[in-house]
Amino acid sequence: MVKITTIPARELGPDLARAWSALQRANGDLASGYFHPEFTRCVASVKPNVEVALIEDLGKVVAFFPFERVSQSLGEPVGGSLSDYHGIVSAGPVDVDPVDILRACNLIAWDFSHLPVSQSPFRGGVRRLVASPRIDLTDGYAVYAERKRASGSDLINRVAYLERRLAREYGPIRYAADETDHSVLDRVLAWKSAQYVMSGVPDIFRSSATRALLRTVHETRTEGFAGVLSALYAGDRLIAGHFGMRSLSSWHYWFPSYDPNFSKYSPGLILLLKMARSASRLGVRVIDLGAGAADYKARLATESATLTAGSIELLTWRSVRRGVGRGVAALLRNSRLEAPARTLVRKWRSFALPES
């Protein structure tokens, strides 16, 4: 008989963490560092609302379901909008009703945006599919590059040309695969923050919790999970950086940025291909570029993971209101009434019933 209990993530002890890690390693769909217990621990160290549901069968924990409680009865993935992968951590399919998960967690809804398609308990709540492009480096960088060239892509050769030009004009190129200097991280995130502002995108780094989380991830070093800061220098000058995290086999491409004064040299692409060259030294077989339709991802990727977005909900007045709000937004999003639609949805949300 399945039993589900919840604990604050900060109370996740060594024994449970080891059991969690073993389940993750046994499931190839959960290779990302987001599924490692250390990521949940990192988030829980800076946010008090992180919990973990323990799913037991015959007295043995067979799965873990980490989540953030964003209000009294609404849940989201650990890390919120920073989470590019989430879901149940188990060695294989788990026969559990998502309604039972919600009730055990005292939630009326859990929203997801990057859930592996193999997570069958949540299929009833899926509203759309999301692709996460990846670079498969199992056979090494040289084989990957040759296959890309053979497919007709000239991007790798173009990036090599830009790197040579950059070296001629600014000095020797130096790549640091795993930079530990916090000041380098601060510079990389400052560039990213400026990029968000210039693009009109909300700057997530304005949040002190986000900055604290990334620093905590950067300082974490375990066999199965670590924050990785990579940097590119021209002469003595830092011109690009990337902060992500790795698991035993997967390197997640998270926050790339560069000095805009060097944009004509495509320093971000130079750095990404340097990362691909060095992946084997970190024991990494895949660089996951994250969901999104950027042109460089399509040109460099060799495959993609299929993810899903949606929500699981109990039938309550609040879930009905949420569903109507989503429907109104979907109907008007692609019409000339997009701006009025946003106003309408905001007004609809203002009629929210008090949480019980």
Steps between C-alpha positions, in 0.01 A plus 500: 500500500635842401551753779587867444639730766669841477801654672667840477787468253740636761435183701616270220763290675799307358317167478210643302738701279694182416176316418393793281833503315480125438153534346619783278799303374273206413280709270654634180219755458614669822864566409473876547643657814156645569394152612788460746420553870775761525310738272195478726724549803658808340160657437381408849804674651377837369122447491291368791210367292665192346354161592547139395233232475626152584315230305528162674394153396501223761703720733772586247544844341463442125469859382551862599288797391663836584294818466472861609192620683441841340183562700301310757365258241688556171824326407764537231834334415798551727677812379187641335577661165866395535406133475558353154418145613274367775271218603494179701840342568473122473682208342211440259125553463321543832139392542375804687197720444594870464186585698643303791825694467317832515293399800802367687684827430194706599489662154215570262736537201858446384607679182780362283681630193794263435377154597646196316241342274569165672340624825175312440313596822472858371389428143144606571619852580721556194401797284800533267833344405839670537828398332834531679785480241813309601852440375593131519874467562504128580750434220712807577519852365695412184232255385225749586669779302560278199138387497385861510725592209385195305139609548580825319535729799775760476445645850795321663738620228358851525552509877859375456565789259359754748716354778816539289404858416432578866842362599676709235334820616490455879752235596506128583167333573478329838217276613428407862260205519425530871575847639468532880545878531177658630585831334486327161153368583391851600622640168330228295168551680530879466531462122198269499302745709579782257397276212161437663445873550598581140264231371208615713500170689447498879839496672495191721828605663329787680386237749741451788376139532597430138848646547546305823384178332747530211787571738400195707490282187840638397647397834350149492739220403384139515557199277151517349436874504703820475468857386735570208617847398683510167685807373657624178788749499662694216842603622439583865142617444192299594266518201243223555378261764247232567359380830325166508507174686600144431389159613690177446438508125315819406613863491210745508544817296341759728629860502734597213605864459776710349651847481286679237811681375611166350167395349633500141729208589212283632684434830206303636526247219878479536451424868226243439718304257790518750263349755411224256871424450559478876185304587673163506745625765202563727357158421214665313340332198223752427471878507133584545433839339167547674157556348468778247511562128824700469664456160838397643335217695345357186831526313713340771264241648502135399179397679237631739313387809121525489354680800145593592327800654170511687364444848328250723210634701231397742150606401437812708352842432849638483616244243191577288588870512861421402379292207266771373779756526731278294229449239432870461871574465545221242207623289624857485879456509540489123237758420515877477354507849810360669559809718133527607509127570777546754289764676199269497698212649641725773147616590374140498778400737403779739181306574697213653324325782678502838719196548369244743 
